[in-house]
Amino acid sequence: MFEDLKNLCSQCDDSSSYKTASGTRFVRHLHGEGPLAFLHCLYPPLAKDEVVRCEEVLGRALPHDIQRWLEWANGATLFDKTIYLYGYVGQVTRSTRLEEQAPISIIDANEIFSVREPELWKLGWITVGSISGWGTQLTLGAHSSGRCAVVCDQKNFAEYDDFEIILAGIIGRVSPCFTCEGVQDKSYVVLEAALESLLVVPH
């Protein structure tokens, strides 16, 4: 699945794309939308010792699939920031320089999550990403068992068997809403429907 994601991003590679010295890939600048407006961004992978450090700071072991993901890409933003996948960040910066960009911090996100959702935290859940449309805001959770969930609220969620399955499902629903120029339907009706459909697990 991860290589499929890389290939999907590469389909929109052009002369406006940019790769930093550290290996961060910014794919397809969306002209007129600002210096950080790229269709996709994939951050370079963590080394195994960095994953261990992430777990130490987080205060718990990461699910195996999330470890594998971070060793493939330390976070991402996909489809014009519709999908955020969190990563381990040593120091947060507000710089607009491409070389200094970093993923949303999985540590900071889970500090907030553990306070807002203490029962879910105690049950072994962490937050590993978010998905946003025009009015829809979903979170992506991962359980210590390996299960994952798309969550709207505690009563409106859908569980999937593992991270690769849930990532494939998210990309499969969101990608048809976009071309290399950005979202197709500027009213966001189609994208909103795609995001709502994530709360229904296919059988």
C-alpha atoms as one frame of an Amber mdcrd trajectory, in Angstrom:
protein
   0.000   0.000   0.000   2.782   2.432   0.842   4.399   2.002  -2.566   0.966
   2.480  -4.158   0.752   5.795  -2.305   4.186   6.804  -3.587   3.123   5.960
  -7.138  -0.115   7.915  -6.724   1.804  10.997  -5.607   4.300  10.602  -8.439
   1.507  10.782 -11.020   1.275  14.527 -10.357   5.010  15.209 -10.191   6.035
  18.103 -12.427   8.553  20.956 -12.573   6.800  22.713  -9.662   7.527  19.781
  -7.324  10.384  20.100  -4.867  12.578  17.746  -2.849  14.553  19.047   0.129
  18.057  17.948   1.051  16.580  15.915   3.930  14.311  14.030   1.526  10.912
  15.692   2.039   8.944  15.506  -1.232   6.540  18.319  -2.132   4.469  17.240
  -5.119   2.759  19.644  -7.527   2.524  23.235  -6.369  -1.024  24.589  -6.571
  -0.313  27.978  -8.122  -2.039  30.981  -6.627  -2.622  29.225  -3.313   0.502
  30.318  -1.413   4.087  29.044  -0.972   3.120  25.922   1.015   0.220  24.894
  -1.227   1.264  21.533  -2.643  -1.042  18.710  -3.629   0.978  16.153  -1.645
   3.863  16.128   0.796   5.719  13.038   2.026   8.262  13.378   4.814  11.404
  11.198   4.942  11.277   8.006   7.021  12.388   7.662  10.614  15.287   5.419
  11.578  14.410   2.598  13.988  16.060   4.412  16.898  13.928   7.485  16.148
  10.795   5.326  16.262  11.940   4.056  19.663  12.493   7.651  20.795   8.998
   8.551  19.568   7.545   5.733  21.669   9.529   6.839  24.713   8.230  10.407
  24.448   4.700   9.192  23.695   4.829   6.920  26.725   3.605   3.775  24.980
   4.460   1.389  22.171   3.160   2.246  18.731   1.052  -0.341  16.871   3.243
  -2.386  14.506   1.668  -0.950  11.338   2.235   2.610  12.564   5.889   1.779
  13.250   6.169   0.437   9.691   4.509   3.564   8.318   6.897   5.904  10.173
   9.844   3.888   8.880   8.464   4.456   5.377   7.349   8.093   5.764   7.423
  10.215   8.892   4.040  11.763   8.191   2.334  13.206   5.131  -0.201  15.701
   3.859  -2.241  14.452   0.931  -4.755  15.881  -1.512  -4.269  19.569  -0.711
  -4.199  18.956   3.061  -7.401  16.915   3.075  -5.478  14.063   4.764  -2.893
  14.624   7.491  -0.826  11.687   8.722   1.143  12.613  11.821   4.859  12.108
  12.401   7.515  12.431  15.059   8.822  16.005  15.312  11.788  16.976  17.454
  11.127  20.721  17.266   8.020  22.441  15.936   8.614  25.450  13.662   6.346
  28.090  12.149   8.718  28.799   9.275   7.333  28.936   5.732  10.618  27.691
   4.247  10.107  24.331   2.542  13.333  22.998   4.061  11.950  23.571   7.563
   8.495  22.058   7.153   7.519  19.145   9.371   4.474  16.911   9.807   1.903
  17.503  12.517   3.458  16.174  15.698   2.078  12.814  16.798   3.333  13.662
  20.299   1.490  16.989  20.530  -1.650  15.508  18.975  -1.731  12.719  21.549
  -1.075  15.016  24.483  -4.334  16.709  23.496  -6.074  13.404  22.709  -5.180
  11.867  26.083  -6.808  14.831  27.860  -9.880  15.083  25.626 -10.490  11.327
  25.390  -8.953   9.845  28.569 -11.061   6.660  28.421 -10.037   5.898  24.833
  -6.411   6.640  25.737  -6.595   4.210  28.655  -8.136   1.592  26.363  -5.075
   1.707  24.088  -6.129   4.188  21.381  -3.944   6.945  19.931  -4.620   9.481
  17.199  -2.452   9.203  14.083  -4.097  11.528  11.584  -7.010  13.685  10.522
  -9.212  14.067   7.450 -10.905  17.356   6.580 -13.429  18.501   4.009 -15.394
  21.741   3.865 -17.407  21.057   7.015 -16.481  17.477   7.898 -13.670  16.807
  10.372 -12.640  13.205  11.030  -9.827  11.760  13.096  -7.822   8.641  12.380
  -7.175   6.432  15.378  -4.988   3.384  15.944  -5.325   0.803  18.722  -2.519
  -1.133  20.386  -4.043  -4.314  18.865  -3.473  -2.945  15.347  -7.112  -2.030
  14.659  -7.746   1.427  13.253 -10.789   3.675  13.145 -12.161   6.697  11.316
 -13.922   8.728  13.987 -16.416  11.554  13.752 -17.427  11.327  17.401 -17.650
   8.562  19.986 -21.008   7.404  18.589 -20.120   7.759  14.913 -17.060   5.794
  13.861 -15.952   2.893  11.691 -13.270   0.347  12.622 -10.914  -1.334  10.156
  -8.583  -4.286  10.669  -5.280  -2.456  10.265  -3.577   0.734   9.111  -2.887
  -0.362   5.544  -6.546  -1.275   5.027  -7.805   1.998   6.449  -5.270   4.042
   4.466  -6.271   2.273   1.247  -9.926   2.951   2.047  -9.340   6.641   2.726
  -7.275   7.178  -0.419  -9.725   5.126  -2.473 -12.593   7.424  -1.443 -10.725
  10.749  -1.564  -8.535  10.425  -4.678 -11.435  10.451  -7.212 -12.374  13.901
  -5.873  -9.046  15.368  -7.033  -7.012  15.944 -10.163  -3.420  17.152 -10.206
  -4.871  20.692 -10.156  -6.659  20.142  -6.847 -10.221  19.386  -5.824 -12.558
  18.895  -8.806 -15.852  20.015  -7.265 -15.262  23.484  -5.819 -18.538  23.269
  -3.896 -16.971  20.353  -1.959 -20.253  18.401  -2.112 -18.591  15.356  -3.693
 -15.675  15.405  -1.242 -18.018  15.777   1.737 -19.984  12.728   0.561 -16.737
  10.763   0.138 -15.651  11.596   3.685 -19.032  10.652   5.137 -18.782   7.319
   3.330 -15.635   6.512   5.330 -17.862   5.953   8.345 -19.373   2.928   6.598
 -17.029  -0.069   6.495 -17.364  -2.022   3.209 -18.197  -5.734   3.601
